Structure formats: structure tokens, C-alpha cells
Amino acid sequence: MDVSEALRRRRSVRAFLPEAPPAALVQALLEQAGQAASGGNLQPWRVLALAGEPLRELLTAVAAAAPEHNPGHSHYPPNLWEPYRTRRFANGEDLYRSLGLSREDKAGRMQQFARNGQFFGAPVGVMVCIDERMGAAQWIDLGIYL
């Protein structure tokens, strides 16, 4: 498979089998990603991959934590403009419809949204951390790594 085909086949997965892949495979994939271009070879991120009991402990702590809204880290810019506002709305409607959640089912939608913080049941959770003081070029490098 070449890069173009991999991009065409990309999809968002929100349901996983319970079996974790071998740790050596996860490590190899992360090491391969580390070969991506990085300006000045800074690679100013840290990668954490958790499975088993450490992952369960993290997810328990996340579920118990009080949700905190930080406007400095919003998912979307304020007053999202067209065509992005309509695209975001349509994508959300399609997602919730595919899950059998009506627009009026706010509790069901919030429960589904909360599954983000549970890695949608994935047996391995990968988190990437970067110092927010890094510049745009380092954030671009992180995107390339990902």
C-alpha cells in the first residue's frame, strides 16, 4: 500500500476488539513514526502508550475527574464560519444518526461524546504531549509525526 492509498482508506474507529496488539508492534509503529521529518530534529513531544491495568487506572481517573472547560483549548474557533460550521454540523448529525441517537437525545449524545475520554474502548491508549509554548513549526512537525 502506498501513502495515497493509505490516505484514501483512512477512517475513524469508535469500536475496538478487546485484545491488545503486541507491545513490540506498538513500539515499532511509534518508532517508525519518529522517522518523520522534523525541523531541526527537535521532535519536542513525548509519547505515552498505555494498556492493561495502567490504562484502566487512567480511564478511571479521567471518568472521576470533574469536567473542566478551558476556553483557551477549545476544539473549534469561536463563531465558526462557513463552510466549516455547516460541515461540522452535518458531520455530527451523521455520526449521531448512525448511532441511533436523535437530536433531542442530549443525554445519549453527551454519553457518546464522553467515550472520547475512554478511547472508545481501545485496548491501547496513545497520548502525545507537547509544550504549548512551542511554535507553529513544531506543531506542524507534530502533525507530520502523527
URPEZI-V122987 format. One record per residue. RES is the residue in three letters. SS is DSSP state (alpha for helix, beta for strand, coil for the rest). OMEGA is omega in whole degrees, -180 to 180 (999 if undefined). NEAR is the number of other C-alpha atoms within 8 Angstrom. Layout:
BEGIN
<<RES,SS,OMEGA,NEAR> <RES,SS,OMEGA,NEAR>>
END
This chain:
BEGIN
<<MET,coil,177,4> <ASP,coil,-176,5> <VAL,alpha,-180,6> <SER,alpha,179,6> <GLU,alpha,178,8> <ALA,alpha,178,9> <LEU,alpha,179,7> <ARG,alpha,-178,6> <ARG,alpha,-177,6> <ARG,coil,178,6> <ARG,coil,177,4> <SER,coil,-178,4> <VAL,coil,179,5> <ARG,coil,176,6> <ALA,coil,-174,7> <PHE,coil,170,9> <LEU,coil,-176,7> <PRO,coil,-176,7> <GLU,coil,177,5> <ALA,coil,173,8> <PRO,coil,179,7> <PRO,coil,-180,6> <ALA,alpha,180,6> <ALA,alpha,178,6> <LEU,alpha,179,8> <VAL,alpha,180,9> <GLN,alpha,-180,8> <ALA,alpha,180,8> <LEU,alpha,179,8> <LEU,alpha,177,8> <GLU,alpha,177,8> <GLN,alpha,178,8> <ALA,alpha,180,9> <GLY,coil,177,7> <GLN,coil,180,7> <ALA,coil,179,8> <ALA,coil,178,8> <SER,coil,-179,10> <GLY,alpha,-180,8> <GLY,alpha,-179,4> <ASN,alpha,179,6> <LEU,coil,-175,7> <GLN,coil,-172,8> <PRO,coil,179,7> <TRP,beta,174,9> <ARG,beta,-178,7> <VAL,beta,177,8> <LEU,beta,176,8> <ALA,beta,-178,8> <LEU,beta,175,9> <ALA,beta,175,11> <GLY,alpha,-176,8> <GLU,alpha,177,6> <PRO,alpha,178,8> <LEU,alpha,179,11> <ARG,alpha,179,9> <GLU,alpha,178,8> <LEU,alpha,-178,8> <LEU,alpha,176,10> <THR,alpha,179,8> <ALA,alpha,179,8> <VAL,alpha,-179,8> <ALA,alpha,-178,8> <ALA,alpha,-177,6> <ALA,coil,177,6> <ALA,coil,178,4> <PRO,coil,-179,4> <GLU,coil,-180,4> <HIS,coil,178,4> <ASN,coil,-177,6> <PRO,alpha,178,5> <GLY,alpha,-179,4> <HIS,alpha,180,5> <SER,coil,179,7> <HIS,coil,-175,4> <TYR,coil,175,5> <PRO,coil,177,6> <PRO,coil,178,4> <ASN,coil,-178,4> <LEU,coil,-174,8> <TRP,coil,180,6> <GLU,coil,6,6> <PRO,coil,-173,6> <TYR,alpha,-180,8> <ARG,alpha,-180,9> <THR,alpha,179,8> <ARG,alpha,179,8> <ARG,alpha,-180,8> <PHE,alpha,-178,8> <ALA,alpha,179,8> <ASN,alpha,178,8> <GLY,alpha,179,8> <GLU,alpha,179,9> <ASP,alpha,180,8> <LEU,alpha,-176,8> <TYR,alpha,177,12> <ARG,alpha,-179,9> <SER,alpha,179,7> <LEU,coil,180,6> <GLY,coil,-180,6> <LEU,coil,180,10> <SER,coil,179,7> <ARG,coil,-178,7> <GLU,coil,-177,4> <ASP,coil,-177,8> <LYS,alpha,-180,7> <ALA,alpha,179,6> <GLY,alpha,178,8> <ARG,alpha,179,10> <MET,alpha,178,8> <GLN,alpha,178,8> <GLN,alpha,179,8> <PHE,alpha,-180,7> <ALA,alpha,179,8> <ARG,alpha,174,10> <ASN,alpha,-179,8> <GLY,alpha,177,9> <GLN,alpha,-179,10> <PHE,alpha,179,8> <PHE,alpha,177,10> <GLY,alpha,179,10> <ALA,coil,-180,11> <PRO,coil,176,11> <VAL,beta,176,11> <GLY,beta,179,11> <VAL,beta,178,8> <MET,beta,180,7> <VAL,beta,-178,8> <CYS,beta,176,7> <ILE,beta,178,8> <ASP,coil,-176,7> <GLU,coil,178,4> <ARG,coil,179,4> <MET,coil,-178,9> <GLY,coil,-178,6> <ALA,alpha,-179,6> <ALA,alpha,180,8> <GLN,alpha,176,13> <TRP,alpha,176,9> <ILE,alpha,177,8> <ASP,alpha,178,12> <LEU,alpha,177,10> <GLY,alpha,178,7> <ILE,alpha,178,9> <TYR,alpha,-178,10> <LEU,coil,999,5>>
END
